[in-house]
Amino acid sequence: MSFANLKSSRGSSIDKLVKAAEAVSSPKSESKGYGDDRFWAPQRDKAGNGYAVIRFLPQKEGEDLPWVRYWDHGFKGPTGLWYIENSLTSVGQQDPVSEMNSELWNTGRDEDKATARDRKRRLHYVSNIMVVSDPSNPENEGKVFLYKFGKKIFDKIMDVMQPQFEDEQPVNPYDFWEGADFKIKIRKVEGWVNYDKSEFAAPTALHGGDEGMLEDVYGQLHSLSDFLDVKNYKTYDELKAKLNKVLGVTAGATAESYMETAPSVTTNEFVPEAAATEAPTAEASSDDEDTLSYFAKLANS
């Protein structure tokens, strides 16, 4: 839609976004974030703490929603090689890791389930944002970026769009005029990165509602459609070959045939795709901005 249409249609935006979020939340190539200057991420100090303020922005003309959702996998195989790939389930196709996780889970053995948990899908969202305050990198302030975030922050977005209490008014955080700044507050809790204290400020117009400035921001929005374009994903056969190489098995190997060399995993925080249609994630372990960056370096070395 054009900027003028965006302004005139904003009153109906919240219902549309809530319905879209509920639809994708119902049971049913490498990461782009690294080495891509379109992306912004909050910085943390040596203690693991961080603070920044951002504003979520609407979608570009021709796109339906101001966010996209996708999954990836990141794990180390018994060969010492890393598997760092986006999941084809993001675009509604079969994925070899998801299939193998189902095989593992269905054996009923605890060690197989642990391996499947270690190779679970990881959920990501991407939206356009404007950086309002970035104390670590003030040169970013006022600029438009893509921002990748996890379920914890997405839940906070949903909370303000459909509040639970009668004295709270729904807010569309992606709205130029009636949205709200988002204060990112990062802490280290029991060794995990934690976003629980992050919160939305009171609703206020971006740039004071100055339409010239808002139209300039609108013109800087990045397209989100690439993240769900199947052309930007590796094929099933390419991913299967990569998986076999990482696991050190021959083509056609089953869960039974490679369990002898599968790594032992003790965590039980996650349930893979086979155990539930939508795998739950904890923001404490979805410090994927850091882990994926580390994995990507290993994968490319």
Beta strands, then each sheet from edge to edge (+ up, - down):
strand 1: 50-56
strand 2: 67-76
strand 3: 82-86
strand 4: 122-133
strand 5: 144-149
strand 6: 182-189
strand 7: 192-194
strand 8: 199-200
sheet 1: 3+ 2- 4+ 1- 6+ 7-
sheet 2: 3+ 2- 4+ 1- 6+ 8-
sheet 3: 3+ 2- 4+ 5-
end
